Amino acid sequence: MNRRKFFSASGAAAAALAAPPAKSAAPAKAVLMKLGCQTSPTTDAHLKYLARYGVRNICGYPEIADGRLYATVDELKQMRDLAAKNGISIDCVAPPFLASSHIDREKHPAIMLAQSPERDRDIESLQTMIRNCAAAGIPSIKYNMSILGVIRTGRSPGRGDASYSTWRLKDAHPDPPVTRAGPVDADRFWERITYFLERVIPVAEEYKIRMACHPHDPGVPPEGYQGVLRVLGTVDGLKKFITIKPSPYHGLNFCQGTVSEMLHDPGKEIYDVIRYFGSRQKIFNVHFRNIRGHRDDFVEVFPDEGDIDFVKAIQVYREVGYPYLLMPDHVPQAPGDPNGLQSFAFCYGYIRALIQALDQMA
């Protein structure tokens, strides 16, 4: 190309970039999501650590006295005020039970074991916490309905000196012992979930508190594992879950990593799953983490190196108008970073940069 043609072509390209978009082009949706975190404890020192890396919205863990299964309004306000002094908002909390723990180690297992009247007392405690969150101005509670907790088979070498949490079904115990829950088939599991939701979601709707449930991590074969069929370990199971007691306050703590672990080709399938639940406003929190692998065989990696394209994923969250937290989760471990604070800091920066870039594009 000669000099005259080069400048002619360059001028045309510049004009095209400077020209206003065609009238038919739809404006990009606003970026509503926020960088968040769910690590504990919610102390002044940890809040300052979070603020250092630009985290301004978190899931908090109030200090609860007397072994209660709910926080008082004062306990919630004390936590909220401490966070506010560090420029941080408490956008959700976790109760001191219904965690992602194995049922044999859980101190308050009655809801998942269907033990009455104990489960009714535990449900009443959660109902009280819902009312107290409303009084303290905290809009969401995240929880689990788990029997097996988070199952893994070990760790795998990662980049540098990091190691990655790993699940390979072929390496799992070939005949694992049943838990104290005994055999729990799909019908029994759904009965326990339904019993809980029928008593909790009406209270959540009355007080306008979003209840965000975490999927089962990971999914297991159709015949189950340790005698348990994990009904929230498939996309179809999650679709069924959100139809039980329909309410704008009943939805998911959408662990993108866990949902990716349910899929046979997560690098292609995850985006439509986000669209399905996001377009129905059923995503109340996101654990924004990546994996390498697929159902029954995966490792949990840094966000920039897995099979999920995080640039594409965050664009889908904007597409569906997702307005809540993007939180790192299950970060890689390293010998010099036993609590994962360095790995979390890397994830904060990565997610914050994605949100800022997306905001500029909008």
Residue pairs with C-beta under 8 A, 6 or more apart in sequence:
1 9
28 318
28 361
28 362
29 318
29 319
29 321
29 362
30 318
30 362
31 318
31 355
31 358
31 359
31 362
32 318
32 321
32 322
32 323
33 286
33 314
33 317
33 318
33 322
33 323
33 324
33 325
33 326
33 355
34 56
34 57
34 91
34 324
34 325
34 326
34 355
35 54
35 55
35 56
35 57
35 325
35 326
35 348
35 351
35 352
35 355
36 55
36 57
36 58
36 59
36 91
36 285
36 324
36 325
36 326
36 327
37 50
37 55
37 58
37 59
37 325
37 327
37 328
37 344
37 348
38 58
38 59
38 94
38 142
38 285
38 287
38 327
38 329
39 46
39 50
39 344
40 46
40 61
41 61
42 58
42 60
42 61
42 62
42 79
42 82
42 83
42 90
43 82
44 82
44 85
44 86
47 82
47 83
47 85
47 86
47 88
48 86
49 341
50 58
50 86
50 88
51 86
51 87
51 88
53 344
53 345
53 348
53 349
53 352
54 348
54 349
54 352
55 88
55 348
56 87
56 88
56 89
57 88
57 89
57 91
57 325
58 83
58 88
58 89
58 90
58 91
58 325
59 90
59 91
59 92
59 93
59 94
59 142
59 285
59 325
59 327
60 79
60 80
60 83
60 90
60 92
60 93
60 138
61 79
61 93
61 94
62 71
62 75
62 76
62 78
62 79
62 93
63 75
63 78
63 79
64 70
64 71
64 72
64 75
64 96
65 75
68 96
68 125
69 95
69 96
69 97
69 108
69 122
69 125
69 126
69 129
70 95
70 125
70 126
70 128
70 129
70 132
71 79
71 93
71 129
71 132
72 132
73 132
73 135
73 136
76 90
76 93
76 132
76 133
76 135
76 136
76 138
77 136
79 90
79 93
80 90
80 136
80 137
80 138
83 89
83 90
90 138
91 138
91 139
91 140
91 324
91 325
92 138
92 139
92 140
92 141
92 142
92 210
92 212
92 284
92 285
92 325
93 129
93 133
93 138
93 140
93 141
93 142
94 141
94 142
94 143
95 125
95 126
95 129
95 141
95 143
96 108
97 106
97 107
97 108
97 122
98 111
98 126
98 143
98 144
98 145
99 106
99 143
99 144
99 146
100 144
100 146
100 149
100 150
100 214
100 217
101 146
101 149
102 147
102 148
102 149
102 179
103 109
103 112
103 113
103 146
103 147
103 148
103 149
103 179
103 180
103 181
104 179
104 180
105 149
106 112
108 122
109 115
109 180
109 181
110 116
110 118
110 119
110 121
110 122
111 119
111 122
111 123
111 145
111 192
111 196
112 145
112 146
112 147
112 181
112 192
113 119
113 180
113 181
114 188
114 191
114 192
114 195
119 195
119 196
123 196
123 199
123 200
126 141
126 143
126 200
127 199
127 200
127 203
129 141
130 141
130 200
130 203
130 204
130 207
130 209
130 211
131 203
131 207
133 139
133 140
133 141
133 207
133 209
134 207
134 208
134 209
138 209
139 208
139 209
139 210
140 209
140 210
140 211
140 212
140 284
140 285
140 324
141 204
141 209
141 210
141 211
141 212
142 212
142 213
142 214
142 253
142 284
142 285
143 211
143 212
143 213
143 214
143 253
144 213
144 214
145 192
145 193
145 196
145 213
145 232
146 214
146 216
147 179
147 181
147 184
147 189
147 228
147 230
148 179
148 216
148 220
148 225
148 226
148 228
148 230
150 217
151 167
151 172
151 217
151 218
151 220
151 225
152 165
152 166
152 167
153 166
153 167
153 168
153 171
153 172
154 166
154 171
155 163
155 164
155 165
155 166
155 333
156 163
156 164
156 166
156 299
157 163
157 164
158 164
158 299
158 301
158 302
158 332
159 302
159 305
160 334
161 334
161 335
161 336
162 302
162 332
162 333
162 334
162 343
163 332
163 333
163 334
164 299
164 300
164 301
164 332
165 299
165 300
165 330
165 332
165 333
166 298
166 299
166 300
167 218
167 261
167 296
167 297
167 298
168 296
168 297
169 220
169 221
169 296
169 297
170 296
170 297
172 225
176 225
176 226
177 226
178 226
178 227
178 228
179 226
179 227
179 228
181 227
181 228
182 227
183 227
183 228
184 224
184 227
184 228
184 229
185 224
185 229
186 229
186 231
189 228
189 229
189 230
189 231
190 231
190 240
193 231
193 232
193 241
193 244
194 244
194 245
197 244
197 245
197 250
198 245
200 211
201 211
201 245
201 247
201 249
201 250
202 245
202 247
204 210
204 211
204 247
204 249
204 250
205 247
205 248
205 249
205 250
208 249
209 249
210 249
210 251
210 284
211 249
211 250
211 251
211 284
212 251
212 252
212 253
212 284
212 285
213 232
213 241
213 251
213 252
213 253
214 252
214 253
214 255
214 258
214 287
215 232
215 233
215 237
215 238
215 252
215 254
215 255
215 258
215 259
215 262
216 230
216 231
216 232
216 233
216 237
216 258
217 233
217 255
217 257
217 258
217 261
218 233
218 258
218 261
218 262
218 295
218 296
218 298
219 230
219 233
219 234
219 261
219 262
219 295
220 228
220 229
220 230
220 233
221 296
222 229
223 229
224 230
230 237
231 237
231 240
231 241
232 238
232 241
233 262
234 262
235 259
235 262
235 263
235 273
235 276
238 252
238 259
238 277
239 276
241 252
242 250
242 251
242 252
242 277
242 280
242 282
244 250
248 281
250 282
251 277
251 281
251 282
251 283
251 284
252 277
252 282
252 283
252 284
252 285
253 284
253 285
253 287
254 274
254 277
254 282
254 283
254 284
254 285
254 286
254 287
255 286
255 287
255 289
255 329
256 270
256 274
256 286
256 287
256 288
256 289
256 290
256 308
256 313
257 287
257 289
257 290
257 291
257 300
257 329
257 330
258 287
259 270
259 273
260 266
260 270
260 290
260 291
260 298
260 307
260 308
261 291
261 294
261 295
261 298
262 295
263 269
263 270
263 273
263 294
263 295
264 294
264 295
265 294
266 291
266 294
266 307
266 308
267 307
267 308
267 309
270 308
270 313
271 312
271 313
271 316
274 283
274 313
274 316
274 317
274 320
275 316
275 319
275 320
277 283
278 316
278 317
278 319
278 320
278 321
278 322
279 320
283 317
283 320
283 322
283 324
284 324
285 324
285 325
285 327
286 317
286 322
286 324
286 325
286 326
286 327
287 327
287 328
287 329
287 330
288 303
288 310
288 313
288 326
288 327
288 328
288 329
288 347
288 351
289 300
289 303
289 328
289 329
289 330
289 331
289 347
290 300
290 301
290 302
290 303
290 304
290 305
290 306
290 307
290 308
290 310
291 298
291 299
291 300
291 301
291 306
291 307
291 308
292 298
292 299
292 301
292 305
292 306
292 307
293 299
293 307
294 307
300 330
300 332
301 332
302 331
302 332
302 343
302 346
302 347
302 350
303 310
303 328
303 347
303 350
303 351
304 310
304 350
310 350
310 354
311 354
314 326
314 354
314 355
314 358
315 358
317 326
318 358
318 362
326 351
326 355
328 344
328 347
328 348
328 351
331 340
331 343
331 344
331 346
331 347
332 340
332 343
333 340
333 343
334 342
334 343
336 342
337 343
